Amino acid sequence: MSQTAASPPSVPSGEKGRTGLSRLISPGRLLVLLTIGGLLGFILAPRVQDLLGIFDFGHWFLDSYAVLAANDARRAGIGPDVPNPLDVFMRNHVYSDWWFALQWLGLTRADNFLVGSSWVIAFLITAWAGMWPSSYREAGWYTLLLLSPPVLLSINRANNDLVVFALLAAAGLILHQGKSWRLFLAWSCIALAAGLKYYPVVAGAVFLLVRPPHRMLVVCSAALLGLILIMANIWSTLGRGFFEIPHNIYTFGAPGIFRDLGWQGHGVLATSVAVLGIAASGLVLGRRTRGLADPQASLRSRAGFVLGAAVLVACFLAGSSYAYRWIFLLLLAPWLWHEAHAETNNRWRRRVAQWTLWLLLSVLWLDGLFCFVVNSFFAPVPSDRLEQIQFLWRMARYPLDWALLALLAGWLLDLLGDSVRAVMTESRDTKGAFQNS
């Protein structure tokens, strides 16, 4: 048969007192139970995995296995830039040399289940901590996100994006305006993530949330300097992370639409940046992406949003990757939920957040539902026909990806503008006070 492969919100929950179900189980604990139950159902139902186009090829945790195999190959004197005969698919090592630190722990391919499981557990714990709901409706929404196909795909393979997610989520949970040691810990999480997988370097944008403005300038400058040093350390291995991936359903990135239309080359990046930049600028000028600098929302939820949005926008523009990159959308959900339900927000601000929440859910689920329908009702499909169907589906899906990323870029650009204005206002006020004195 042919198959298609692949901070707690601060708004009231709207519930009056703890009655009925709330006496038995809190929304947060319900989220944990539903997530675990859904994951167990997915693991124990290979047919569901096949219908969703998520295949383990007879070997769970394939991506953590590749990392451990690279460590074993290094011990055997095999370089990281050649096909690795110790890996299931003979993959060469495509990440930085920081992953070879696993040798210090004595970990080998025989420990793959332990390593892969620990990555999954770290991901789930940090995701739950950041998404802890205050209502059952919110818990249900987060459950849909956590059990979406890209998340299941990343768990199935134990992709090391799970490690990066856990580190960035921890940075958002740790971040605190007034405590320097917590700022340093948050930076350390981002720095480790960047050293492991390059792209989290852009997550340093989270320090734009630090206030007052003069403190933000100091923190951002120090964070930037440290991250530049880390990038200099891993620069020679940067090229490993850029490689072509096949056209498929479970893919991510701005170049996808251009590749499907037959255009590849350096102009793709410039065009993608221009299109996304124009769209984001229009949203900012129309005041449709306001709110990240608003202190009424918790710093934790705003930090999570900035961390996730910065990573997604950068990765979207940089190239094509697999769909597990979408897991960083989970970092956006708490702040968007707050924005969509905060009664103090104006109509447009709530509405844009609501639209974005639905876009987020659609992006996470539509590819999986497409695979489910094709594999359930139309398989087997001849390969040439299947390729045509997938092409048409991708072309229909691309506008949703671009719309979502334009909104994220708009919020980030608006935060940058707010931060610059805050610095200029503080500088002007300080200068005026000095002159008056």
Beta strands, then each sheet from edge to edge (+ up, - down):
strand 1: 251-252
strand 2: 321-322
sheet 1: 1+ 2-
end
